[in-house]
Amino acid sequence: MYSNVLPTLLIALGGATGTVLRYWVGLATARWSQSLPWGTILINVTGSFAIAFFAGLTMAGGRLHVPETGRLVFMVGICGGYTTFSSFSLQTLDLFRNGTPEKAFLNMGLSVVLCMIAVSFGYYAAQALNQADTTIGHH
């Protein structure tokens, strides 16, 4: 149990780092993101590049040897905190690379459609609660 504590803390630190980076990029691009979320697009694109570039360099037979914990800190922690879209993108690429394009397209379709349904349900559920009788719980 305790052997997982340090890697977990390092991944958490990586996640915090990625989150702060995402926040800073969002701030830096805020003025360009009025009509379209360019900051989010930039974050998703750069995060997707970063996770794939790092994965490619550090995979078995890659140019760089990085211990598994280091890979997890960067790929799960930093990239995960920066954007989970990077994980989705790498996993989809892996499905293509493994010769299963039908699964890659299914992953893309299901992810976009189901996430749009989930975000819609979440939004409308919150709106319903916002419009509910506000006297409940108030004395």
SULWOZI-V419815 format. One record per residue. RES is the residue in three letters. SS is DSSP state (H for helix, E for strand, - for the rest). PHI is phi in whole degrees, -180 to 180 (none if undefined). OMEGA is omega in whole degrees, 0 to 359 (999 if undefined). Layout:
# SULWOZI-V419815
[[RES | SS | PHI | OMEGA] [RES | SS | PHI | OMEGA]]
This chain:
# SULWOZI-V419815
[[MET | - | none | 183] [TYR | H | -70 | 180] [SER | H | -69 | 179] [ASN | H | -94 | 185] [VAL | H | -67 | 182] [LEU | H | -63 | 177] [PRO | H | -58 | 179] [THR | H | -63 | 178] [LEU | H | -65 | 178] [LEU | H | -66 | 177] [ILE | H | -64 | 178] [ALA | H | -62 | 177] [LEU | H | -64 | 175] [GLY | H | -61 | 178] [GLY | H | -62 | 177] [ALA | H | -64 | 178] [THR | H | -62 | 179] [GLY | H | -62 | 179] [THR | H | -65 | 178] [VAL | H | -65 | 177] [LEU | H | -60 | 178] [ARG | H | -60 | 179] [TYR | H | -61 | 181] [TRP | H | -64 | 178] [VAL | H | -64 | 177] [GLY | H | -60 | 177] [LEU | H | -65 | 183] [ALA | H | -66 | 183] [THR | - | -107 | 186] [ALA | H | -57 | 184] [ARG | H | -70 | 177] [TRP | H | -90 | 187] [SER | - | -102 | 182] [GLN | - | -74 | 183] [SER | - | -96 | 179] [LEU | - | -148 | 184] [PRO | - | -74 | 183] [TRP | H | -61 | 178] [GLY | H | -61 | 179] [THR | H | -66 | 178] [ILE | H | -62 | 179] [LEU | H | -61 | 179] [ILE | H | -61 | 181] [ASN | H | -65 | 181] [VAL | H | -70 | 182] [THR | H | -68 | 177] [GLY | H | -66 | 178] [SER | H | -65 | 177] [PHE | H | -63 | 185] [ALA | H | -61 | 183] [ILE | H | -68 | 181] [ALA | H | -72 | 179] [PHE | H | -63 | 180] [PHE | H | -65 | 179] [ALA | H | -61 | 180] [GLY | H | -65 | 180] [LEU | H | -72 | 188] [THR | H | -109 | 179] [MET | - | -72 | 177] [ALA | - | -55 | 183] [GLY | - | 84 | 179] [GLY | - | -77 | 183] [ARG | - | -66 | 183] [LEU | - | -110 | 173] [HIS | - | -97 | 178] [VAL | - | -125 | 178] [PRO | - | -57 | 183] [GLU | H | -54 | 178] [THR | H | -62 | 177] [GLY | H | -63 | 177] [ARG | H | -63 | 180] [LEU | H | -65 | 179] [VAL | H | -60 | 182] [PHE | H | -75 | 189] [MET | H | -77 | 180] [VAL | H | -87 | 183] [GLY | H | -74 | 186] [ILE | H | -65 | 181] [CYS | H | -66 | 178] [GLY | H | -66 | 176] [GLY | H | -73 | 181] [TYR | H | -75 | 178] [THR | - | -166 | 174] [THR | - | -78 | 177] [PHE | H | -61 | 179] [SER | H | -64 | 178] [SER | H | -65 | 177] [PHE | H | -56 | 182] [SER | H | -64 | 180] [LEU | H | -66 | 179] [GLN | H | -64 | 177] [THR | H | -67 | 176] [LEU | H | -59 | 179] [ASP | H | -60 | 178] [LEU | H | -64 | 175] [PHE | H | -63 | 183] [ARG | H | -63 | 181] [ASN | - | -84 | 175] [GLY | - | 81 | 179] [THR | - | -124 | 182] [PRO | H | -61 | 179] [GLU | H | -63 | 177] [LYS | H | -71 | 178] [ALA | H | -63 | 179] [PHE | H | -67 | 177] [LEU | H | -64 | 177] [ASN | H | -60 | 180] [MET | H | -64 | 182] [GLY | H | -63 | 180] [LEU | H | -63 | 182] [SER | H | -62 | 182] [VAL | H | -68 | 184] [VAL | H | -66 | 182] [LEU | H | -66 | 178] [CYS | H | -68 | 177] [MET | H | -67 | 176] [ILE | H | -64 | 181] [ALA | H | -63 | 180] [VAL | H | -66 | 177] [SER | H | -66 | 179] [PHE | H | -60 | 179] [GLY | H | -61 | 180] [TYR | H | -64 | 183] [TYR | H | -71 | 174] [ALA | H | -65 | 178] [ALA | H | -65 | 178] [GLN | H | -63 | 178] [ALA | H | -62 | 178] [LEU | H | -68 | 178] [ASN | H | -63 | 182] [GLN | H | -92 | 180] [ALA | - | -66 | 180] [ASP | - | -56 | 183] [THR | - | -77 | 180] [THR | - | -82 | 179] [ILE | - | -65 | 178] [GLY | - | 85 | 179] [HIS | - | -106 | 181] [HIS | - | -108 | 999]]
